Amino acid sequence: MRRLVLCIVALALLVPSLARAYDLLVLQSKRNPAYDEMLKGFSERRNVSRRVIVLSDYAEVDVARIAREDRPTLILAVGDTALAAARKVRTIPVVALMSLDLRRLQAVQPNLTGIDMFVAPENYCNLLRQMKARRVGILYNPARNGWYLRQARQAAEKAGITLVAREVTDPRDTLTKLASLAGKVDALWMLPDVTAVTRETAEAYFHFSQQQAVPVVSFAANYLGLGAAAVFEIDRAALGRQANEMVTSLLDGDAVDSTSLRFPRGVVLKTNAGILRRLGAPLEE
């Protein structure tokens, strides 16, 4: 009997009570230093009660059941796997971070909002203008990133830049599409597009850069070592702080709407000075 009582007490401590609903259910795709850095920035602002579940620690997680039983006010989904799991919940707001699927899924899920993994196109266009680029090649999958290309065209027009776009619906088409840009562009703009840029095709962009003597502007610092002239990286701690502001607004009663998605505010420009000198594309301080 005593053992039974102890088991009941242990379960009561481990399983959140229905009467003790918390503010935030944090779904983290996996244990990852990048996610940890973002969540550290998130915690710097207003403190909210939360439960954190790392999905990779479990064989299966029934997020809909947890949301129904725990009654959190909203869900913070970090990463693509977490966003996929959170999609099963339709009754409370979901704020998604560090997911390339966010913009596509938000169009069909009205309770979903968050911050994009894409840097605002104005940042890139201002940089390319400084590099004296006038015709810029860009490869993209219209089904995933057509929305971004539309905004990029508007930003490019304001900056006096013409985008020479090529649609890629299969990674195997990347080399052919890049070849079609030879002699037609004076820079490449590399998007975080999982169709147009894969582990197998990424180096082709820098081979094109060498052959055509044009700079590549990309989205991750590891590409600087491969030959990118410059990259815009998202400041993860700043992303966490921005996410906290969004969560705070929702907890204070603001509604999720179709215009609530945001570009990341904190971005860092990193350059490869050697590549810039070799290609004759100096940047202003």
C-alpha positions in Angstrom: 0.0 0.0 0.0 2.8 2.4 0.9 4.5 1.6 -2.5 1.2 2.5 -4.3 1.0 5.8 -2.5 4.6 6.7 -3.4 3.9 5.9 -7.0 0.9 8.1 -7.0 2.8 11.0 -5.5 5.7 10.5 -8.0 3.3 10.6 -11.0 1.6 13.7 -9.5 5.0 15.5 -9.5 6.0 14.4 -13.0 2.7 15.0 -14.8 1.5 18.6 -14.9 -1.9 19.1 -13.2 -4.9 20.1 -15.1 -5.4 22.9 -12.6 -1.9 24.1 -13.0 -1.9 25.2 -16.6 1.2 27.1 -17.7 1.9 29.9 -20.2 4.1 28.2 -22.8 4.7 24.7 -24.1 8.1 24.8 -25.8 8.6 22.1 -28.4 12.2 21.7 -29.4 13.0 19.5 -32.4 16.3 18.2 -31.0 19.1 19.1 -28.7 21.1 21.7 -30.7 23.5 24.5 -29.6 21.8 26.9 -32.0 18.4 26.2 -30.4 19.9 26.6 -26.9 21.4 30.0 -27.9 18.1 31.2 -29.2 16.2 30.0 -26.1 18.8 31.7 -23.9 18.0 35.0 -25.6 14.3 34.2 -25.2 14.7 33.9 -21.4 16.4 37.3 -21.1 13.0 39.0 -21.3 9.7 38.6 -19.5 9.7 35.3 -17.5 6.8 33.0 -18.5 5.9 29.7 -17.0 6.8 26.9 -19.4 7.2 23.2 -20.1 10.0 22.2 -22.4 9.8 19.0 -24.5 12.7 17.9 -26.7 11.0 15.7 -29.3 14.2 13.8 -30.3 14.3 12.4 -26.7 11.1 10.4 -27.3 10.0 7.8 -29.8 6.6 9.6 -30.1 5.0 12.6 -28.6 1.2 13.3 -28.7 1.3 17.1 -28.8 -2.4 17.4 -29.2 -3.1 15.4 -26.1 -0.5 17.3 -24.1 -2.0 20.6 -25.2 -5.5 19.4 -24.3 -4.5 18.1 -20.9 -2.0 20.8 -19.8 -3.9 23.7 -21.3 -0.9 26.0 -22.1 -1.8 29.5 -23.3 0.4 29.0 -26.5 3.1 26.8 -28.1 6.6 27.8 -29.1 7.8 25.4 -31.8 11.6 25.4 -32.5 12.7 23.7 -35.7 10.9 22.0 -38.5 10.1 18.8 -36.6 8.6 20.8 -33.8 6.5 22.8 -36.2 5.2 19.6 -37.8 4.2 18.3 -34.4 2.5 21.6 -33.4 0.4 21.6 -36.5 -1.9 19.1 -34.9 -3.0 21.8 -32.4 -5.5 24.3 -33.9 -7.1 25.8 -30.8 -4.2 27.9 -29.4 -1.6 30.1 -31.0 1.6 28.5 -32.2 4.8 30.6 -32.6 7.4 29.0 -34.8 11.1 29.7 -35.0 14.0 28.4 -37.0 11.8 26.6 -39.5 12.0 26.9 -43.3 8.4 25.6 -43.6 6.9 28.4 -41.6 5.7 30.7 -44.4 4.3 27.9 -46.4 2.4 26.3 -43.5 1.1 29.6 -42.1 -1.0 30.2 -45.3 -3.2 27.2 -44.3 -3.1 27.4 -40.5 -4.5 30.6 -39.1 -3.3 30.0 -35.5 0.3 29.9 -36.7 2.7 32.8 -36.6 6.5 33.3 -36.0 9.7 34.6 -37.3 11.2 33.6 -40.7 14.5 32.0 -41.3 14.9 34.4 -44.2 16.7 37.7 -43.8 14.7 40.6 -45.2 15.5 41.1 -48.9 16.3 44.8 -48.4 19.4 43.7 -46.5 20.7 41.7 -49.4 19.8 44.3 -52.0 21.5 47.1 -50.2 24.6 44.9 -49.9 24.5 43.9 -53.6 24.2 47.6 -54.6 27.3 48.4 -52.6 29.1 45.6 -54.5 28.1 47.4 -57.7 26.0 44.4 -58.8 23.3 45.2 -61.3 22.1 41.8 -62.6 21.9 39.2 -59.9 21.2 35.5 -60.4 18.9 33.7 -58.0 17.7 30.0 -57.9 14.6 29.1 -56.1 11.7 26.6 -55.8 8.5 28.6 -56.5 6.3 26.2 -54.4 8.4 26.9 -51.3 9.8 30.3 -51.8 7.8 32.1 -54.5 6.6 34.5 -51.8 10.1 35.6 -51.0 11.1 36.1 -54.6 8.1 38.4 -55.0 9.3 40.6 -52.1 12.9 40.3 -53.4 11.9 41.7 -56.8 10.3 44.7 -55.1 13.4 45.4 -53.0 15.7 44.8 -56.0 13.8 47.3 -58.1 14.1 50.0 -55.5 17.9 49.3 -55.3 18.3 49.5 -59.1 19.0 45.7 -59.4 17.6 43.3 -61.9 17.0 39.7 -60.6 17.6 37.0 -63.1 15.6 34.1 -61.6 15.7 30.4 -62.4 13.1 28.0 -61.0 14.4 24.8 -59.6 11.9 22.0 -58.7 14.4 19.2 -58.4 17.9 19.5 -56.9 19.3 17.6 -60.0 18.4 20.7 -62.1 20.6 23.0 -60.1 23.7 22.6 -62.2 21.8 23.2 -65.5 20.1 26.3 -64.1 23.4 27.7 -62.8 25.0 27.1 -66.2 22.1 29.1 -67.9 23.2 32.2 -65.9 26.8 32.2 -67.3 27.6 35.6 -68.8 24.2 37.0 -67.8 24.8 38.0 -64.1 27.4 39.8 -62.1 26.5 38.3 -58.7 24.7 35.3 -57.2 22.2 35.5 -54.4 22.0 32.2 -52.6 18.7 31.5 -50.8 18.1 29.0 -47.9 16.1 26.9 -50.3 16.2 23.2 -49.6 15.6 22.4 -53.3 18.0 24.8 -54.9 20.7 24.5 -52.3 21.6 21.0 -51.0 24.7 19.5 -49.6 25.5 18.0 -53.0 24.9 21.2 -55.0 26.2 23.9 -52.8 29.7 23.8 -54.1 28.4 24.4 -57.6 27.6 28.0 -56.7 31.2 28.7 -55.8 32.5 26.9 -58.8 30.3 29.2 -60.9 31.7 32.1 -58.9 35.3 31.2 -59.8 34.6 30.5 -63.4 32.5 33.6 -64.0 34.4 35.9 -61.5 31.2 37.0 -59.8 30.6 37.1 -56.0 28.2 34.9 -54.1 26.1 36.3 -51.3 24.8 33.6 -49.0 23.0 33.0 -45.7 25.4 31.0 -43.5 28.9 31.6 -42.3 30.1 28.1 -43.2 29.8 29.1 -46.9 32.5 31.8 -46.4 35.1 29.0 -46.3 33.8 27.5 -49.5 34.0 30.8 -51.4 31.1 33.1 -50.5 32.0 36.8 -50.6 29.5 37.7 -47.9 26.7 36.2 -45.8 23.9 37.5 -43.6 23.5 35.4 -40.5 20.6 35.6 -38.0 21.7 36.6 -34.5 20.2 33.7 -32.5 20.1 35.5 -29.2 18.4 38.5 -30.8 16.0 36.1 -32.5 15.1 34.8 -29.0 14.5 38.3 -27.7 12.3 39.1 -30.7 10.4 35.9 -30.2 9.8 36.8 -26.5 8.3 40.1 -27.6 5.9 38.2 -29.9 5.0 35.7 -27.2 4.5 38.5 -24.7 2.2 40.3 -27.1 0.1 37.2 -27.6 0.0 36.5 -23.8 -1.3 40.0 -23.3 -4.2 39.3 -25.6 -3.2 40.3 -29.1 -4.6 38.1 -31.8 -2.7 36.1 -34.5 -3.4 37.5 -37.9 -2.2 36.9 -41.5 0.3 39.7 -41.3 1.9 38.7 -38.0 4.9 36.8 -39.5 8.2 38.7 -39.1 11.6 38.8 -40.6 14.4 38.5 -38.0 15.5 41.9 -36.8 19.0 40.9 -35.6 21.2 40.0 -38.5 25.0 40.0 -38.8 27.0 40.6 -42.0 30.1 38.5 -42.4 32.5 38.9 -45.3 35.4 37.1 -46.9 37.9 39.9 -47.5 40.1 37.7 -49.8 37.2 36.9 -52.1 36.0 40.5 -52.2 39.5 41.7 -53.2 40.0 39.1 -55.8 36.7 39.8 -57.4 37.0 43.6 -57.1 33.9 44.0 -55.1 34.9 46.1 -52.1 32.3 47.0 -49.5 31.8 50.3 -47.6 32.6 50.3 -44.0 
